[in-house]
């Protein structure tokens, strides 16, 4: 059973796709999707429409900062501050 993940990693490496970047990309997409859903729900609950691009920019920031800081609370704080200051 342990052979399958190793073969998959070898397959990705031989295809020229670094395993770490593939995993980070998947993590980024998960973070962006969850963040976007949560932000949209917050705006809906407040009865407001978010400015164009705000959710995508903020959630992309959170994904990037999560990679850099490895701390979700820090990532959210950084990106919330940037969003409030007009990025």
ABEGO torsion letter per residue (X at the ends): XAAAAAAAAAAAAAAGBBAAAAAAAAAAAAAAAAAAAAAAAAAAAAGBBBBBGAAAAAAAAAAAAAAAAGBAAAAAAAAAAAAAAGX
